[in-house]
Amino acid sequence: MSPTALDLHQDAARLTAQLVDFPSVSGDEKALADAVEEALRALPHLTVDRYGNNVVARTSLGRAERVVLAGHIDTVPLADNVPSRLDEDGVLWGCGTSDMKSGVAVQLRIAATVPAPNRDLTFVFYDNEEVAAHLNGLGHVAEAHPEWLAADFAVLLEPSEGEVEGGCQGTLRVALRTGGERAHSARSWLGANAIHAAAPVLDRLAAYTPRRVVIDGLEYREGLNAVGIEGGVAGNVIPDECTVKVNYRYAPDLSEEQALAHVREVFDGCGVAEPTVEDSSGAALPGLSHPAARAFLQAVGGEPRPKYGWTDVSRFSALGVPAVNYGPGDPNLAHKRDERVDTRLILHCEERLRSWLTA
Amino acid sequence: MSPTALDLHQDAARLTAQLVDFPSVSGDEKALADAVEEALRALPHLTVDRYGNNVVARTSLGRAERVVLAGHIDTVPLADNVPSRLDEDGVLWGCGTSDMKSGVAVQLRIAATVPAPNRDLTFVFYDNEEVAAHLNGLGHVAEAHPEWLAADFAVLLEPSEGEVEGGCQGTLRVALRTGGERAHSARSWLGANAIHAAAPVLDRLAAYTPRRVVIDGLEYREGLNAVGIEGGVAGNVIPDECTVKVNYRYAPDLSEEQALAHVREVFDGCGVAEPTVEDSSGAALPGLSHPAARAFLQAVGGEPRPKYGWTDVSRFSALGVPAVNYGPGDPNLAHKRDERVDTRLILHCEERLRSWLTA
């Protein structure tokens, strides 16, 4: 089944099937990026740029506002679930149906069928979203060509079941270490037990009451949790080191620096060394009060929800562009062998976006 | 350097050197056991038995008391420290000098030179002491031929620097497990954190005051310590299991069952599952009030000390035979590349034992 040129005349549901049947596991996106670029270059109302396997296309109509529609073209590895299969209930099965070739199909259809939108549009198709953060194509574009991403508002077509998910939580993971002194456990008074020294760390975690923060009408629930603990030398040795790994998921009213300061404060006086930051990704504000966002919400309908996981909306947020997640896939089916998408939701999202951009 | 017959006419210091130059790493004791058996069979006042690579010899003089002199003939692996070397200060260097071929040399010398002791004597030479407990030759003899070990008192010639170390602590290691429920750490309220649930376990360990117990004038200091802790699934997952490994070193007034009952009691109400016993070796009473022990103490002199580590005296204790450690080696040098022994201490121990058994 050799991939062929993308047919943007078919509806977004059929186009999703064609995209799913065009495998593009992370690291292997070149052929699909080529096909996307070729299809977009055929559209005279768009200017097309490429950076690596990332393709960016834009209208230049001089509108008062510019919005971004963004999606990643890679998928997790296939799991005997390609080619796609449409069942009798109108559900399309296969790798990437939900995450997020259905979203990419909607992007491509808007690009092909809305030549004169009421807002200038920037379409971003990027690679390597499903792998390590430093490989992420959107990150590479943001670094090399931030001007390509300049906009008033961005919609990331990640799976959200056709609901608007605003902003995203930040995540910080730190290692907290307690120390001690080794000794034979038969003569424990000659040593100092680093695992016992971790008791106050666990006490504070157990007693911690996470915040609930309302921003733009969305409630973000935080969490401060041990996600790992490790200590011990041998069955007869008093351990001299214990490490607790703590993950703080925080609301988008905090910066990365503020989040770290909070963690330091929580464990102040616990006898732990300065926290070592193992992972930090900032939160993103929902930006729902921006005029473009309000018009978007009105057009797509429904009640916006907070996004609890971390997504690439945070990269737009870091560039000063408010962003939301809005896509036809189901996030709970992402990365699963039985990944699937309801084709009616694909068509619904396509229609809602078109309505917003042509009203 | 092919091993030759053991020469029991030389003093215990020279005999130690011959034994060290006769490698017998655990599992490879047959040749040395053969040599020991041959040397003992040449002594007409002894009856000799053998079980595997364990050799037991005894006098049968109809004395009112019988005492055991016991030692293991294996060593840890060589570390470029054989053959032995006697330096100008009278210190003998090499693998097993302290642990415990110097003790074995003293046993052999007493066997050869005290044909009519004031107490009947049983000499026990056994294998596989330095490896897993289930391989231990003394344990095998105790199981197959407990009558070979019957006695009023036993001296184990493990390294104790020529001081009497009475009895030994017991050791119990258990795993304590807390449970929880996995969830994505961005939605931690959907799960239950098993590491946080371990906080009361560490609190009780940190607050625990170990007992000091005086038995036969010896003070045993106990210890209750976490020797390991482990929990965690991934950096973004609320963990559903955490395991704390706890080692209880207890005084010989407690049985193994009482020690476990105490650990259960300490962690009662902590929310942990029933402790899993990973290792349990009973304590040994010093038995210093026994007449044979008192005469021994008087003969060897010095102040008896409690033994904090676990040793094979516990196996005698389990057979109802009070036992002490008394040997010329230095326990702090055992298992080290620069293992050595002061030859004067070997001769001193030999002379003190002879004095006790011939007075």
Interface residues (C-beta under 8 A of the other chain):
Chain A: Q169 T171 R173 H184 S185 A186 R187 S188 W189 N193 I195 H196 A197 A198 A199 L202 D203 L205 A206 P210 R221 G223 N225 A226 V227 G228 I229 E230 G231 G232 V233 A234 G235 N236 V237 I238 P239 C242 V244 K245 N247 R249 E278 D279 Y308 G309 W310
Chain B: Q169 T171 R173 H184 S185 A186 R187 S188 W189 N193 I195 H196 A197 A198 A199 L202 D203 L205 A206 P210 R221 G223 N225 A226 V227 G228 I229 E230 G231 G232 V233 A234 G235 N236 V237 I238 P239 C242 V244 K245 N247 R249 E278 D279 Y308 G309 W310
